[in-house]
Amino acid sequence: MENKKNIWIINQYVTRYDDSGGSRHLDFAAEWVKNGYEVHIFASGFHYNEYKEKVLKDDENYKHEVINGVNLHWIRVFPYTSNNYKRFISMYTFYSNIKKYIFSNSLKKPDMVIGSSVHLLGVLAAYQVSKKFNVKFIMEIRDLWPETLVRLGKISKTHPIYIGFHFLEKFLYKKADYIVSTLCGAYKYINKFTDTNVKCIPNAFDLNKLDGLKSKNNSNHNFTVMYLGTIGIANSLDTLLKAALELKNTNIKFTIIGSGVSKQELEKFKISNHLENVIFENSIPKSKVLEKLSEAEVLWTGMPNSKELYEYGLSSNKIYDYMAVKKPILISTPLNSNIIKDARCGISVEAENSNQLKDAILNIYEMNKEQREELGQNGYDYLISNFTIQKLSAKWYEIFGIKNA
């Protein structure tokens, strides 16, 4: 490939493989490096779910390291312990400190700068960096912020946070040379405010993660339903616990792995209802996720009962990891059309309907081994055909060529 470029990505919430969380940018960047690109990622070492600094030592404000050929630049931000005003201060310090770091260092000039949401102050920093170097600015939308906050019921459209970030959102849409979104319907929202082209590049699975993977068999003779990921409002884990309550006198066990704002409340529900069939475990490194998932008989994910929340699409790293280990998948969703149905790899039930979920769990529990293996293989085949880093990188290369994008 000719005309290989120097690509910069600014996203506060990138994490190392040794930590929990999504790895979209590090996975894509490593693949681009293999194809001759130079890539720099600018992120914070403060973990957004674990609420602690994971990279920088006490006497460090900045750090540079190389992972799989990708240059990682870690920036200190203001710490926080919950989703309150301190998190907004953290966002602002990332915005401010990232520019100080870039403008005070003699880094090789980029050919383009990608600013990735969720929060838009990091995207604003990317735009301002692109203007400083007079290069292309690509805006990546992984969540339609602040619209999602309204649809989750956290704020109203008259709230100052919404008004301020909606103004910034529209400004950045108009300034972007190109817009990418993980949500394939996002163009219907974004093109209300700009005629800039919007390209869908969903989350993806890195095939290299399958190298050396050793599947584990469940050794405790229980049938295990597992959830692994963020434990937040948008994940509706109370639905899973209610299904566990109805199945507490069976040998079906439930394992929930992760961290997030809803974990403490769910643990209280477990204790008050004497759910001995439910186990909570702490977050694990991304490098251990697939091995852990392979211990379960069935994997579950859920959503709130709001079609409006997912009007513009859904792209879930979690589901791709589930598919990669060839396990049946259960999904509690308000969407009639969904990836589990498309891939024929499990059962979809109504969102927040614990009774339906209980029945679906029993359905898979009563299947024989061959039937469960067929569902798992269907999901794996669908993943490999549609959602790998290696396939979807081609869409990024088109954008890097801008003229042909």
C-alpha positions, 0 to 999 in steps of 0.5 A, a space after each residue: 500500500 502506497 502513501 502510508 501515513 502517520 495517524 494520531 488517535 486522541 481518546 481518553 479511555 484507551 486501556 492496556 491489554 493488561 487492564 479491563 475495557 475495550 481495545 478498539 483503538 489499540 487493536 486497529 492501530 496494531 493492525 495498521 502498524 503491520 501494514 506500514 502506518 505509524 500510529 500514536 494514541 494519546 490517552 489517560 492512564 486513569 481507568 474509567 471504571 476502576 477509578 484509579 491510575 493504572 499507568 503513571 507513577 506518582 511522580 509522573 504526569 506523562 509517559 510514552 511506551 510502545 505496545 505492538 508497534 503502537 506509540 502510547 502517550 499517557 496523560 495524567 488527569 484529575 481523578 474521580 470515584 463516581 459519575 459526578 462533577 469530578 468526572 467532568 473535571 477529569 474530562 477537562 484536564 484531559 483536554 487541557 493536558 493533552 494539548 500541553 503535552 503535544 504542543 510542547 513535544 517535538 513529535 513528528 507531524 501527523 497526516 491526520 488526527 482522529 478524535 474519538 468520543 464518548 466525551 467530546 472534549 477529547 474530540 475538541 482537542 483533536 480538532 484543535 491539534 489538527 488545526 495546529 498542524 494543518 492536517 485532516 480531522 476525523 471525528 469518531 462517534 462511538 456513542 451519540 453524546 449527549 443524546 444518549 444521556 437524555 435517552 437514559 434519563 440522566 439529564 433533560 434537553 434543558 440541562 446546561 450539560 446537554 445544551 453545552 455539549 450539544 452545541 459542541 457536538 454540532 460544531 465538531 460535526 461541521 468541522 470534521 473532514 470525515 466522520 466515522 461511527 460504530 453505529 451504522 444508523 448514526 448518519 440519520 442523526 448526524 446528518 441533521 446537522 452536517 452534510 459531512 460523509 458518515 462511514 460506519 466502522 463497527 467494533 471488531 474482533 482481533 483474530 490474533 487473540 485466538 492464537 494460543 487460546 486454551 478453552 477451559 471446561 467447567 470443572 464444578 459440574 454446574 451449568 454456568 451462565 456468565 456475564 463479563 463486562 461493565 456493570 452499569 445502568 445500560 447493562 440491565 443486570 438486574 434482569 439476570 439476577 431476577 432470572 437467577 432468583 427464579 432458578 436458585 433451586 437448580 444447579 444452574 449457576 451465574 457468574 458476573 465479572 466486571 466493575 461499574 456503578 451498579 455493582 454494589 446495588 446488585 451485590 446487595 440484591 444477591 445478599 438480601 435474596 440469598 442467591 447462593 447461585 450467583 458469584 460476582 468477580 472483579 474485572 480481569 485483564 483483556 488478555 484473559 477475557 476469552 479464556 474466562 468466557 470459555 469456562 461458561 456453558 452460555 453467555 448473556 448480555 442485556 439492555 434497557 427496555 428502550 428501542 429509542 436508546 438503540 435507534 441508531 444502532 448497536 456495536 458491542 465488543 462483548 458480543 464479539 468476544 462471546 462469539 469468538 469462544 463458540 458459546 451459545 449467547 442469550 440477549 435481553 433486548 428491545 430490538 426485534 432485529 439483532 445480531 444474535 438472531 442474524 447469526 443464529 447463535 442463541 436466543 433473544 428475549 424481551 429486554 427486562 423480562 426475567 421470566 422469558 430469560 429464565 425460560 431461555 436459560 432452561 431451553 439451552 440447559 436442556 439442549 444436548 452438547 451437539 446442539 449447543 456446539 452448533 449455536 456456538 459455531 454459528 456465532 463464530 462463523 458469523 464473527 469471522 465473516 463480518 467483524 474482524 479487525 483485519 477485514 474492517 481495517 480496509 474501511 479505515 484505509 479508504 478514509 486515510 486516502 480521503 480522496 477515495 473515502 
